[in-house]
């Protein structure tokens, strides 16, 4: 499916409803954006890996062992 969308002065684009439905996009969400051979490729990111979550915890641990029983208290869910 192809369609057109405007690019705003802040380089933002709108993903049309038909495409959002087809890809089952939800908000908030993340996208992988790639430039290849003069084209922009936008792919939805559907999963957060365990390693991505571990990177977020690193700033809180500062070399300390993590108490696995309380790990959920350390995870920042705000930008998932």
N, CA, C and O atoms as CSV, one atom per row, in Angstrom:
chain,resi,resn,atom,element,x,y,z
A,1,UNK,N,N,0.846,-1.181,0.000
A,1,UNK,CA,C,0.000,0.000,0.000
A,1,UNK,C,C,0.885,1.236,0.000
A,1,UNK,O,O,1.843,1.316,0.769
A,2,UNK,N,N,0.576,2.181,-0.840
A,2,UNK,CA,C,1.287,3.454,-0.893
A,2,UNK,C,C,0.291,4.583,-0.713
A,2,UNK,O,O,-0.864,4.489,-1.126
A,3,UNK,N,N,0.757,5.644,-0.094
A,3,UNK,CA,C,-0.058,6.835,0.091
A,3,UNK,C,C,0.880,8.019,0.260
A,3,UNK,O,O,2.094,7.831,0.330
A,4,UNK,N,N,0.353,9.217,0.328
A,4,UNK,CA,C,1.167,10.418,0.468
A,4,UNK,C,C,0.897,11.068,1.817
A,4,UNK,O,O,-0.208,10.990,2.355
A,5,UNK,N,N,1.935,11.714,2.354
A,5,UNK,CA,C,1.813,12.436,3.606
A,5,UNK,C,C,2.733,13.650,3.542
A,5,UNK,O,O,3.821,13.576,2.970
A,6,UNK,N,N,2.310,14.744,4.114
A,6,UNK,CA,C,3.116,15.966,4.113
A,6,UNK,C,C,4.250,15.856,5.136
A,6,UNK,O,O,4.139,15.136,6.128
A,7,UNK,N,N,5.326,16.571,4.880
A,7,UNK,CA,C,6.423,16.703,5.833
A,7,UNK,C,C,6.337,18.120,6.381
A,7,UNK,O,O,6.359,19.084,5.616
A,8,UNK,N,N,6.238,18.254,7.709
A,8,UNK,CA,C,6.082,19.573,8.321
A,8,UNK,C,C,7.414,20.315,8.350
A,8,UNK,O,O,8.457,19.760,8.005
A,9,UNK,N,N,7.362,21.571,8.763
A,9,UNK,CA,C,8.578,22.386,8.863
A,9,UNK,C,C,9.551,21.832,9.903
A,9,UNK,O,O,10.736,22.165,9.885
A,10,UNK,N,N,9.051,20.982,10.816
A,10,UNK,CA,C,9.908,20.343,11.822
A,10,UNK,C,C,10.255,18.905,11.412
A,10,UNK,O,O,10.690,18.109,12.244
A,11,UNK,N,N,10.062,18.580,10.141
A,11,UNK,CA,C,10.383,17.265,9.565
A,11,UNK,C,C,9.564,16.132,10.175
A,11,UNK,O,O,10.038,14.999,10.255
A,12,UNK,N,N,8.363,16.422,10.598
A,12,UNK,CA,C,7.470,15.394,11.119
A,12,UNK,C,C,6.553,14.926,9.997
A,12,UNK,O,O,6.213,15.691,9.094
A,13,UNK,N,N,6.156,13.647,10.068
A,13,UNK,CA,C,5.205,13.126,9.089
A,13,UNK,C,C,4.062,12.447,9.835
A,13,UNK,O,O,4.210,12.018,10.979
A,14,UNK,N,N,2.941,12.361,9.172
A,14,UNK,CA,C,1.762,11.694,9.718
A,14,UNK,C,C,1.649,10.329,9.041
A,14,UNK,O,O,1.734,10.241,7.816
A,15,UNK,N,N,1.459,9.270,9.818
A,15,UNK,CA,C,1.248,7.941,9.249
A,15,UNK,C,C,-0.261,7.776,9.064
A,15,UNK,O,O,-1.005,7.777,10.045
A,16,UNK,N,N,-0.715,7.635,7.830
A,16,UNK,CA,C,-2.150,7.548,7.573
A,16,UNK,C,C,-2.811,6.368,8.298
A,16,UNK,O,O,-2.179,5.345,8.562
A,17,UNK,N,N,-4.095,6.543,8.608
A,17,UNK,CA,C,-4.854,5.564,9.375
A,17,UNK,C,C,-4.832,4.177,8.729
A,17,UNK,O,O,-4.715,3.172,9.430
A,18,UNK,N,N,-4.944,4.114,7.403
A,18,UNK,CA,C,-4.969,2.821,6.712
A,18,UNK,C,C,-3.672,2.041,6.962
A,18,UNK,O,O,-3.701,0.827,7.167
A,19,UNK,N,N,-2.560,2.734,6.943
A,19,UNK,CA,C,-1.262,2.085,7.166
A,19,UNK,C,C,-1.108,1.704,8.631
A,19,UNK,O,O,-0.599,0.625,8.934
A,20,UNK,N,N,-1.539,2.572,9.551
A,20,UNK,CA,C,-1.480,2.242,10.980
A,20,UNK,C,C,-2.277,0.974,11.271
A,20,UNK,O,O,-1.828,0.108,12.021
A,21,UNK,N,N,-3.462,0.872,10.671
A,21,UNK,CA,C,-4.297,-0.316,10.875
A,21,UNK,C,C,-3.635,-1.560,10.292
A,21,UNK,O,O,-3.618,-2.614,10.926
A,22,UNK,N,N,-3.091,-1.434,9.082
A,22,UNK,CA,C,-2.462,-2.571,8.412
A,22,UNK,C,C,-1.274,-3.102,9.225
A,22,UNK,O,O,-1.070,-4.313,9.313
A,23,UNK,N,N,-0.495,-2.194,9.816
A,23,UNK,CA,C,0.681,-2.592,10.592
A,23,UNK,C,C,0.367,-2.812,12.068
A,23,UNK,O,O,1.247,-3.181,12.846
A,24,UNK,N,N,-0.897,-2.584,12.453
A,24,UNK,CA,C,-1.336,-2.734,13.844
A,24,UNK,C,C,-0.471,-1.892,14.795
A,24,UNK,O,O,-0.027,-2.376,15.836
A,25,UNK,N,N,-0.243,-0.644,14.426
A,25,UNK,CA,C,0.550,0.261,15.260
A,25,UNK,C,C,-0.283,0.748,16.431
A,25,UNK,O,O,-1.482,0.993,16.293
A,26,UNK,N,N,0.349,0.886,17.571
A,26,UNK,CA,C,-0.295,1.453,18.747
A,26,UNK,C,C,0.538,2.633,19.211
A,26,UNK,O,O,1.703,2.763,18.837
A,27,UNK,N,N,-0.050,3.480,20.014
A,27,UNK,CA,C,0.727,4.595,20.534
A,27,UNK,C,C,0.827,4.479,22.030
A,27,UNK,O,O,-0.098,3.929,22.628
A,28,UNK,N,N,1.833,4.934,22.671
A,28,UNK,CA,C,3.064,5.399,22.025
A,28,UNK,C,C,3.853,4.219,21.478
A,28,UNK,O,O,3.660,3.083,21.910
A,29,UNK,N,N,4.707,4.480,20.566
A,29,UNK,CA,C,5.502,3.424,19.965
A,29,UNK,C,C,6.829,3.957,19.476
A,29,UNK,O,O,7.113,5.152,19.563
A,30,UNK,N,N,7.626,3.059,18.965
A,30,UNK,CA,C,8.929,3.432,18.437
A,30,UNK,C,C,9.032,2.946,17.001
A,30,UNK,O,O,8.332,2.021,16.588
A,31,UNK,N,N,9.922,3.590,16.246
A,31,UNK,CA,C,10.149,3.209,14.866
A,31,UNK,C,C,11.639,3.240,14.574
A,31,UNK,O,O,12.381,4.054,15.123
A,32,UNK,N,N,12.055,2.347,13.707
A,32,UNK,CA,C,13.426,2.334,13.207
A,32,UNK,C,C,13.390,3.056,11.865
A,32,UNK,O,O,12.617,2.688,10.980
A,33,UNK,N,N,14.227,4.086,11.711
A,33,UNK,CA,C,14.231,4.884,10.490
A,33,UNK,C,C,15.589,4.722,9.818
A,33,UNK,O,O,16.631,4.947,10.433
A,34,UNK,N,N,15.561,4.329,8.546
A,34,UNK,CA,C,16.778,4.064,7.799
A,34,UNK,C,C,16.744,4.835,6.486
A,34,UNK,O,O,15.698,4.925,5.843
A,35,UNK,N,N,17.884,5.391,6.088
A,35,UNK,CA,C,18.015,6.012,4.770
A,35,UNK,C,C,18.814,5.050,3.901
A,35,UNK,O,O,19.922,4.647,4.255
A,36,UNK,N,N,18.226,4.684,2.741
A,36,UNK,CA,C,18.899,3.727,1.877
A,36,UNK,C,C,18.590,4.055,0.418
A,36,UNK,O,O,17.426,4.097,0.019
A,37,UNK,N,N,19.613,4.283,-0.357
A,37,UNK,CA,C,19.479,4.533,-1.790
A,37,UNK,C,C,18.457,5.623,-2.091
A,37,UNK,O,O,17.615,5.463,-2.975
A,38,UNK,N,N,18.531,6.732,-1.354
A,38,UNK,CA,C,17.643,7.864,-1.595
A,38,UNK,C,C,16.225,7.681,-1.093
A,38,UNK,O,O,15.345,8.476,-1.425
A,39,UNK,N,N,15.987,6.641,-0.294
A,39,UNK,CA,C,14.654,6.396,0.253
A,39,UNK,C,C,14.703,6.397,1.772
A,39,UNK,O,O,15.743,6.117,2.367
A,40,UNK,N,N,13.578,6.711,2.392
A,40,UNK,CA,C,13.431,6.633,3.844
A,40,UNK,C,C,12.604,5.385,4.139
A,40,UNK,O,O,11.505,5.219,3.611
A,41,UNK,N,N,13.141,4.515,4.982
A,41,UNK,CA,C,12.432,3.298,5.362
A,41,UNK,C,C,12.078,3.415,6.840
A,41,UNK,O,O,12.959,3.588,7.683
A,42,UNK,N,N,10.793,3.320,7.149
A,42,UNK,CA,C,10.314,3.414,8.527
A,42,UNK,C,C,9.712,2.067,8.902
A,42,UNK,O,O,8.774,1.592,8.262
A,43,UNK,N,N,10.271,1.449,9.961
A,43,UNK,CA,C,9.793,0.142,10.399
A,43,UNK,C,C,9.363,0.231,11.857
A,43,UNK,O,O,10.097,0.776,12.681
A,44,UNK,N,N,8.183,-0.297,12.193
A,44,UNK,CA,C,7.765,-0.282,13.596
A,44,UNK,C,C,8.649,-1.203,14.431
A,44,UNK,O,O,9.039,-2.282,13.984
A,45,UNK,N,N,8.955,-0.768,15.635
A,45,UNK,CA,C,9.685,-1.595,16.588
A,45,UNK,C,C,8.643,-2.146,17.544
A,45,UNK,O,O,7.981,-1.389,18.254
A,46,UNK,N,N,8.498,-3.455,17.563
A,46,UNK,CA,C,7.407,-4.041,18.326
A,46,UNK,C,C,7.828,-4.613,19.669
A,46,UNK,O,O,6.987,-4.814,20.544
A,47,UNK,N,N,9.109,-4.876,19.844
A,47,UNK,CA,C,9.545,-5.488,21.096
A,47,UNK,C,C,10.751,-4.740,21.662
A,47,UNK,O,O,11.582,-4.213,20.922
A,48,UNK,N,N,10.822,-4.709,22.963
A,48,UNK,CA,C,11.996,-4.194,23.650
A,48,UNK,C,C,12.756,-5.404,24.169
A,48,UNK,O,O,12.194,-6.253,24.862
A,49,UNK,N,N,14.019,-5.477,23.833
A,49,UNK,CA,C,14.789,-6.637,24.256
A,49,UNK,C,C,15.191,-6.501,25.719
A,49,UNK,O,O,15.191,-5.404,26.276
A,50,UNK,N,N,15.524,-7.606,26.318
A,50,UNK,CA,C,15.989,-7.623,27.694
A,50,UNK,C,C,17.263,-6.800,27.832
A,50,UNK,O,O,17.476,-6.150,28.855
A,51,UNK,N,N,18.112,-6.824,26.803
A,51,UNK,CA,C,19.348,-6.040,26.855
A,51,UNK,C,C,19.056,-4.546,26.847
A,51,UNK,O,O,19.761,-3.779,27.503
A,52,UNK,N,N,18.020,-4.117,26.110
A,52,UNK,CA,C,17.632,-2.704,26.124
A,52,UNK,C,C,17.198,-2.281,27.522
A,52,UNK,O,O,17.555,-1.199,27.986
A,53,UNK,N,N,16.430,-3.132,28.191
A,53,UNK,CA,C,16.003,-2.823,29.554
A,53,UNK,C,C,17.199,-2.792,30.503
A,53,UNK,O,O,17.259,-1.951,31.400
A,54,UNK,N,N,18.141,-3.697,30.310
A,54,UNK,CA,C,19.328,-3.732,31.164
A,54,UNK,C,C,20.148,-2.451,31.008
A,54,UNK,O,O,20.709,-1.958,31.986
A,55,UNK,N,N,20.223,-1.910,29.797
A,55,UNK,CA,C,20.960,-0.658,29.572
A,55,UNK,C,C,20.331,0.488,30.359
A,55,UNK,O,O,21.034,1.356,30.877
A,56,UNK,N,N,19.006,0.483,30.445
A,56,UNK,CA,C,18.326,1.528,31.202
A,56,UNK,C,C,18.623,1.437,32.698
A,56,UNK,O,O,18.643,2.450,33.396
A,57,UNK,N,N,18.850,0.231,33.176
A,57,UNK,CA,C,19.132,0.035,34.601
A,57,UNK,C,C,20.559,0.412,34.983
A,57,UNK,O,O,20.836,0.701,36.147
A,58,UNK,N,N,21.449,0.409,34.024
A,58,UNK,CA,C,22.864,0.616,34.305
A,58,UNK,C,C,23.130,1.906,35.086
A,58,UNK,O,O,23.972,1.921,35.984
A,59,UNK,N,N,22.424,2.980,34.754
A,59,UNK,CA,C,22.672,4.247,35.454
A,59,UNK,C,C,22.272,4.194,36.930
A,59,UNK,O,O,22.768,4.987,37.730
A,60,UNK,N,N,21.384,3.273,37.296
A,60,UNK,CA,C,20.949,3.163,38.687
A,60,UNK,C,C,21.823,2.223,39.518
A,60,UNK,O,O,21.889,2.346,40.741
A,61,UNK,N,N,22.484,1.297,38.854
A,61,UNK,CA,C,23.229,0.281,39.589
A,61,UNK,C,C,24.634,0.719,39.965
A,61,UNK,O,O,25.110,0.379,41.048
A,62,UNK,N,N,25.308,1.463,39.101
A,62,UNK,CA,C,26.671,1.958,39.358
A,62,UNK,C,C,27.577,0.869,39.918
A,62,UNK,O,O,28.270,1.067,40.916
A,63,UNK,N,N,27.558,-0.289,39.252
A,63,UNK,CA,C,28.442,-1.379,39.641
A,63,UNK,C,C,27.938,-2.243,40.777
A,63,UNK,O,O,28.624,-3.180,41.184
A,64,UNK,N,N,26.754,-1.955,41.300
A,64,UNK,CA,C,26.202,-2.754,42.392
A,64,UNK,C,C,25.466,-3.966,41.838
A,64,UNK,O,O,25.044,-3.965,40.682
A,65,UNK,N,N,25.315,-4.982,42.645
A,65,UNK,CA,C,24.497,-6.127,42.264
A,65,UNK,C,C,23.032,-5.711,42.302
A,65,UNK,O,O,22.619,-4.918,43.147
A,66,UNK,N,N,22.256,-6.259,41.372
A,66,UNK,CA,C,20.829,-5.943,41.318
A,66,UNK,C,C,20.060,-6.993,42.100
A,66,UNK,O,O,20.254,-8.193,41.907
A,67,UNK,N,N,19.188,-6.533,42.980
A,67,UNK,CA,C,18.309,-7.428,43.731
A,67,UNK,C,C,17.188,-7.872,42.793
A,67,UNK,O,O,16.260,-7.108,42.527
A,68,UNK,N,N,17.271,-9.080,42.300
A,68,UNK,CA,C,16.334,-9.575,41.296
A,68,UNK,C,C,14.886,-9.554,41.786
A,68,UNK,O,O,13.968,-9.450,40.973
A,69,UNK,N,N,14.669,-9.649,43.073
A,69,UNK,CA,C,13.312,-9.627,43.620
A,69,UNK,C,C,12.666,-8.250,43.487
A,69,UNK,O,O,11.440,-8.136,43.470
A,70,UNK,N,N,13.486,-7.209,43.394
A,70,UNK,CA,C,12.964,-5.836,43.314
A,70,UNK,C,C,13.329,-5.169,41.992
A,70,UNK,O,O,13.333,-3.941,41.907
A,71,UNK,N,N,13.633,-5.949,40.969
A,71,UNK,CA,C,14.087,-5.382,39.697
A,71,UNK,C,C,13.033,-4.486,39.043
A,71,UNK,O,O,13.380,-3.498,38.396
A,72,UNK,N,N,11.759,-4.818,39.205
A,72,UNK,CA,C,10.705,-4.010,38.592
A,72,UNK,C,C,10.707,-2.567,39.122
A,72,UNK,O,O,10.284,-1.648,38.420
A,73,UNK,N,N,11.174,-2.374,40.338
A,73,UNK,CA,C,11.236,-1.029,40.911
A,73,UNK,C,C,12.279,-0.164,40.207
A,73,UNK,O,O,12.210,1.063,40.286
A,74,UNK,N,N,13.229,-0.770,39.532
A,74,UNK,CA,C,14.308,-0.042,38.890
A,74,UNK,C,C,14.051,0.279,37.428
A,74,UNK,O,O,14.762,1.100,36.849
A,75,UNK,N,N,13.058,-0.342,36.821
A,75,UNK,CA,C,12.818,-0.165,35.397
A,75,UNK,C,C,11.986,1.095,35.148
A,75,UNK,O,O,10.942,1.302,35.767
A,76,UNK,N,N,12.471,1.928,34.230
A,76,UNK,CA,C,11.748,3.140,33.832
A,76,UNK,C,C,10.831,2.765,32.664
A,76,UNK,O,O,11.307,2.543,31.551
A,77,UNK,N,N,9.544,2.696,32.908
A,77,UNK,CA,C,8.584,2.300,31.884
A,77,UNK,C,C,8.061,3.490,31.090
A,77,UNK,O,O,7.224,3.307,30.207
A,78,UNK,N,N,8.524,4.693,31.376
A,78,UNK,CA,C,7.923,5.888,30.796
A,78,UNK,C,C,8.081,6.002,29.286
A,78,UNK,O,O,7.222,6.596,28.634
A,79,UNK,N,N,9.151,5.452,28.707
A,79,UNK,CA,C,9.320,5.626,27.259
A,79,UNK,C,C,9.223,4.322,26.479
A,79,UNK,O,O,9.764,4.210,25.379
A,80,UNK,N,N,8.545,3.354,27.039
A,80,UNK,CA,C,8.349,2.091,26.316
A,80,UNK,C,C,7.140,2.178,25.416
A,80,UNK,O,O,6.813,1.213,24.726
